[in-house]
Amino acid sequence: MTPATSKLLETAIAAATAGSNHAAAQRGRNQDANDITSHDVKLKLDVECQAIISRTILDAFPDHFILGEEDASKNRAPAPGQYEWVVDPIDGTVNFFHSNPHWCSSVAVRLNGQTLAGCVSAPDVGMLFQASADGPALCNGKPIHVSKTRDIGLAMVHTGADKSDDESLHAFRFFSAIAGSVQRVRVCGAAALDVCLVAAGASDGYFEPGIYIWDIAAADLILRRAGGQGEIMKEFNGGKMGYLGTNGNLHKTIASILIPLL
């Protein structure tokens, strides 16, 4: 039996909320880590939140497949025609580690590569974003829409600053390229939440040269349902991708600046 989109969205919201609420309730353990490197942190809470999110999904849909950031290295894939849930239990883990409130839990469900529903829950900033493929984008239950900015000189663009062993993907190459054209570039450190801010009109674009599907699966749907445009600009080895999300008006202009660097 094919589940209704409303049921998929309801489950995405329940799962993202359960995961993010657990992290928020346990924020005193923000430095309880399985691994710490110079550019990343793997928290015990990442694993715990993913387990909570997965359990919430499987309670509703026991035959569905789950792709979570914490077990992505197992290189599993859904069967043809199987619903796939894409989970980032704590997006912005380094922020969470440093008690920065800009983090979230992201949950999306896809079928044959098409995202049907998604939720991004950011309790420390009081925002819960949601959308389905046949419904509006909402934040805290209210409709949202991308900005109307058309002048790139008045645009705010968010980006990432992750370190990379690949010099071609060093974030500040892209930062420097775009900074001269826009009003401000911001690095906030949680891709899913950043893209949702574009959806809400609080930013005009987001670009990341090396990102993964769990970072943007839910947020990209929310952005598109809010009237924006999302694009995977290039795919790299290891599942990385260059992603651009904008208000639509500025998409071609920003893409033209970034494409020569990819």
N, C-alpha and C positions, 0 to 999 in steps of 0.2 A: 504493500500500500504506500502510495506516494504521500509524504507528509505535507501539510499545508505550509505555505511560506510563513504564515503567522505563528505556527507552532515552532518552526525553525528559529524565528526571531525571538520568540519567548524563551527558548532554551539558550540561545546565545546571550541574551541579557542575564538570565539566571546564572549561567556559567561564569561570565565575566565579572558579575557582581560578587559571586561567591569567592572567586579567586582574589579579586582586589580587596575585598573586605577582610579576608584572612591576612593578607600582607599588611594592611593598615592596622589591624588589631595586634599584629606581631611586630610592629615597626621598631620596637625596642631591640629586636634581634637583627637589625639592619646590617650588622657587620659579622654575622654568623655565616661564614663562607666555606664552601667546599674548595674553592680555588680563587686566588687573587693574583693577577698579573699586572704589568705596568699599564695595560690598556683595557682590561676587562675584569669583571667580578662574576663568579658563579656562586650565588647564594643558596643556602639550604632552603630558603623560602621559595626560590624559583621552582624547585622540585616539588615542594609541598603544594604550592598554588596550582601547578600544572596537574597534580593528582586530584585536587579538589575540582578543578574545571573539568577534567576528563570524567570523573565520576558523575558529575552533574549531567554531562552530555550523554553518557552511556546509560544512565538511569532512564532517560527519555528515549534514546535511540541506541539500543544495545548492539545493533548490527552495523553501525556507522564507523568510519575510519577516523582516527585522530592523528594529525601531524602536529606535534608540539616542538617548540624550539629545544626543549631539554632532551629530546630523544631523536632529533633530526639526523644525528650521525649514524643511526641504525640503517639509514638508506631504505626505508620502507616506502611503499606506495600503495594507494588504494586500488582495489580491483576495478575493472572497467564498469562504469555505471554506478559505482558506490559513492555515497555521500562522504565528503571529506571535511573534517573540522580542522581549521588552522588556528593554532593557539600560541600566543606569546604571553606567558603567565605574568611576567613583570617586564614590560618594555620601559627602558630607562633604568636598568638595574644599577648602573654606576651612580645615577642621581639618588636612587633609593638608599644605596650604601652610604651616601654622604648626607642623608636626611633632607635632600632637596625634594620638594613636593611634586616636581614635574615627572611623573611616572604613571603608568596605567597597566591594566590588563586588557588584552585584545583577543576576541574570539570571532571567527567567521566560519561560515559553512559554504562549501562549494560543491557543484556537481558538474563533472566533465569540464572543469576549469572555469566555470562561471560562478561568481559569488552570488549567493541567494539572500544572505542575511549576515549582519555583523553588529557587534557591539564593542565599544571602547569605554572602559570604566576607569575614571581617574578620581578616586575619592578624596585625595588630599587637596585637590583644587575644586572639588564639588561639581564635577562634570560627568555626565553619563550620556554618551553619544550612541545612536542606533539608527539603523536603516535596513530596509529589505529591498529586493530588486523591483518590487511592485508598490513601494510605499515611499513616503517622504523621509528625509533625514531630520532627526530630532536631537536636541540637546536638552536634557532634563524635561522631556516631554513636550518641548516647544519646537516648532519648525525652524530650521536654520537655512541660510542661503549664503553662497559665496559673495565676496565683495564685488563692487562694480568698477574697480580700478582698471583703467585703460592706459594710463601714463606710467611707463616703467620707472620713470624718475621719481614717482611717488609711491612705489611699491615696497612692501616689506616681504622678504623671502627668508624662510627658515631653511637651514641645512644641517647636516651632521658633521662631526669632526672626528670620526673614528680613525684610529691609526690603521695603516695597511702596509703589508710587506710589498705590495705591488705599487711602485712609484706612480704608475699611471692613474691610480685610484686615490692618491693622497687628496684628502678633502680640501685642503687650502689652495690647491690649484684651481678648483672650481669656485671656492670662496672669493679668491682674488679676481677671477674672471667676471663674476656677477656683481661684486661689490661696487665697481665703478659705475654701474648702470642703474642701480636701484637706490631707494632712499636709505634703507637699512637691511643688513643681513643679520640674522639671529641664529645662534646655535643653542638649542635648549635641551637636547639630549634624549628625547623620546619620540621616535618617528611617528608612531600611531597617533599620539596626542598632537603632534605638530601638524599632521595632515588634517586631523579633525578641526584644528584651529583655522586652517584654510577653508574648510567646509563651512565654518561658522562666520566667516568674513573677518576674522581677527588677524589674518595674514593673507597675503596674496599668492604665495607659492611655497612649495617645499621641494627641495632636490637632495638626493643622496646618491653618490656614485657607486656605493657598494652596500646593498641592503638585501634582505631576504623576504620571502613571501609572507612569513608570519608577522613581519613588521608592518606590513601595509595592506593585508588582505581585507580586514574589516574597514579600516580607515579609507581605503580607496573607494569602496562601495559607498560609504557615507559621503565622501567628497562628490562623487558623481551624482548621487541622489540630491545633493544640495546645489546642483547646477554647475559643478566644476568639471575639470578634465584631468584624468590620470593616465599616465603612459609609462610603460616599461620601455626605456629608451635603448637599452642594450643588456644582453645577458652574458654573464661571465662564467668561468669554471667554478665549480663548487656551489652552484645555486645562487651566487650573487647576481645582482642586477642593478642597473642604473635606473632610478625612478624619478619622475617629475610629476608633481601634482600642482595644479594652478586653478585660479578662478575662471579659466577658459579664455578670457580676454587677452591675457598676457602669455598664453601658452607658446605660441609660435615664436614670440620675441625672446622669451627666456630660453627656449629650446635651441634657437639659433646661436645663442651665446655659448651654450654648454656642449652641443653636439661635436664641435671640432676637437674638444678635449677628451671625448670618449674613445 
